[in-house]
Amino acid sequence: MHKNPRFNIVQANGNCNPNFVVIDGQRTNSGHAEYGAKIVSAEIPRDEAIILADNMQALT
């Protein structure tokens, strides 16, 4: 499971949506964004979302 202290990824909304979004915040064990987390990216493939989240984390 991909997890950073600040920027993380969650599956985009929609039934069986293959894309992910980067959030500014944490996610629950079930993979949903925790209360107060904000989406900071468009829907993108998982591997691109991980790279984006890691790059954003590195800038903080």
C-alpha positions as CSV (number, residue, x, y, z in Angstrom):
1,M,0.0,0.0,0.0
2,H,1.3,3.4,-1.0
3,K,1.4,5.8,2.0
4,N,3.1,9.2,2.6
5,P,2.9,11.4,5.7
6,R,0.9,14.1,3.7
7,F,0.1,13.2,0.1
8,N,-1.6,9.9,-0.7
9,I,-3.7,8.2,-3.4
10,V,-7.3,6.9,-3.4
11,Q,-9.4,5.4,-6.1
12,A,-11.4,7.9,-8.0
13,N,-15.2,8.0,-7.5
14,G,-17.3,5.8,-9.7
15,N,-18.2,2.1,-9.9
16,C,-15.0,0.2,-10.8
17,N,-13.2,3.3,-11.8
18,P,-9.6,2.3,-12.8
19,N,-8.2,5.7,-12.0
20,F,-6.8,7.3,-8.9
21,V,-6.5,10.8,-7.4
22,V,-3.9,12.3,-5.2
23,I,-5.2,13.7,-1.9
24,D,-3.7,16.1,0.6
25,G,-4.3,14.0,3.7
26,Q,-4.5,10.5,4.9
27,R,-6.8,7.6,4.0
28,T,-8.6,5.0,6.0
29,N,-7.7,1.3,6.1
30,S,-10.5,0.7,3.7
31,G,-8.9,3.0,1.1
32,H,-11.2,6.0,1.4
33,A,-10.0,9.5,2.1
34,E,-10.2,10.5,5.8
35,Y,-12.4,13.4,6.8
36,G,-10.8,16.7,5.8
37,A,-8.6,15.3,3.1
38,K,-8.6,17.3,-0.2
39,I,-8.3,16.0,-3.7
40,V,-5.3,17.8,-5.4
41,S,-5.1,16.1,-8.8
42,A,-7.2,14.9,-11.7
43,E,-8.1,11.3,-12.2
44,I,-5.0,9.5,-13.5
45,P,-3.6,5.9,-13.6
46,R,-2.4,4.4,-10.4
47,D,1.3,4.4,-11.3
48,E,1.2,8.1,-12.3
49,A,-0.7,9.0,-9.1
50,I,2.0,7.3,-7.0
51,I,4.7,9.2,-8.8
52,L,2.8,12.5,-8.4
53,A,2.1,11.9,-4.7
54,D,5.8,11.1,-4.0
55,N,7.0,14.2,-5.9
56,M,4.5,16.4,-4.0
57,Q,5.7,14.8,-0.7
58,A,9.3,15.5,-1.6
59,L,8.5,19.2,-2.1
60,T,7.1,19.6,1.5
